[in-house]
Amino acid sequence: MRGRIVVSMVPPGYRTQSPDTSFEAEQILFEGYRRMTPAERIHRACELEEMGRRISLAALRKRYPGESDRDLALRLASFAICPADLRAAFGWEWKDAPDAAAPEGHCGSRP
């Protein structure tokens, strides 16, 4: 049965990864991922990461229309990079950072 995807019954207690996705649709998606080569999966992950970065930058650009591209990139980086590291590497600090930005304590064991 090459090319045909058989969807089994929903296991008791199973929840899809997204509430707006049916079990059947999710099984088809997973089967598509299983059929991909490792290189294809990595390529897909890189595409998704880039799309997320562009969407995030667009949102920051809308919220801070006068910011330079450098400052927008640093604002985006501040969601993942320790504030102390941003100050040390770039001499930059997000003064009005939202709660979602990387907290000071997120530096882990580094001083």
N, C-alpha and C positions, 0 to 999 in steps of 0.2 A: 504494500500500500504506500508506495513512495509518493511524497507530496501531500499526503492526507494526514491531518492532525486529528487524533481522537481525544476528545475531552471527556474525562471521567466525571463521576459524581463529586459534588462538593464534600470534602471531609468534614465531619462534625466539628464545629468551633472554628473553622477556617475563616480568616478575614483576608480579603485582597489587600494589596499594598496601598491602594487608593480607593476611597469609598465610592468614587464615581466609575470604577472599572468592574465589569462583571467577572465572575470566576472564569467563564469561558474565554473572554478576551485576554485575561491574564495568562491563561494556559497557552494560548496561541503566541503571545509575546515571549513567554519563557521558552517555548519550542523554537522560536526564531533565534533566540540567544544561544540555545544549545547547538543549533546548526552553524553558527558563526565560527570562524577560525579564531584563535587567540588574537591574531593581528587585527581582524575585523572588530572584535570586542574592544580592543584598546583604541582603535580609531574612533569607534562610536563614543566611548567614554571621553576622549579628547574633544570631539565635536560638542558633546553635551556640556562639558566644562567651559568651553569657549562661548557657547550660547549663554550660559549662566553668567559668565563674566561680562558679556556685552549688555545683557539685560540689567545687571547690577550697575554698570557704568552709566547706562541711560537713565536709570532712576536717580543716581547721584547727580548726574548732569542737570536733571530737571529740578532737583531739590536745591542745588548750588550752582545756578546758571553762570555766575561770574568766576568760578574757579578755573584755574589753569588745568591742562591735561595732567600735568605732574601731580598737582594736589588731588585731583580726582582719583588718579591711580593710587596715591598713598592712602586716601580715604578707603578705597576698596581693599587695599592690603591690610588696613588696620582691623578688618574683620577676622583676619587669620594670623597676623603677626603681633607679637607682644609689643605693647606700647614702648617699653624700654628699648627694645631692639630698633623700633622705628626712630626713636630719638637718637640713639647711638649711630645708626647707619645713615640717616637722612637729615638729622636735626629738625625733625618734623613731629608735631603733636596735634591731634585732633581735639581742640578745646571743647567743642560742643558735641562730642561723640554720643550716639545713642547707646542704649543699654546693650544692643546687639554687637557692638564693637568688642574686640578682644579686651577683656579686663586686665588690669595691671598684674593680677596674680596668675595669669595664664602662662607666665614665663616658665612654669614648672620649677625645676630645681635650680635653674640659673639665678644668679644674684641680680 
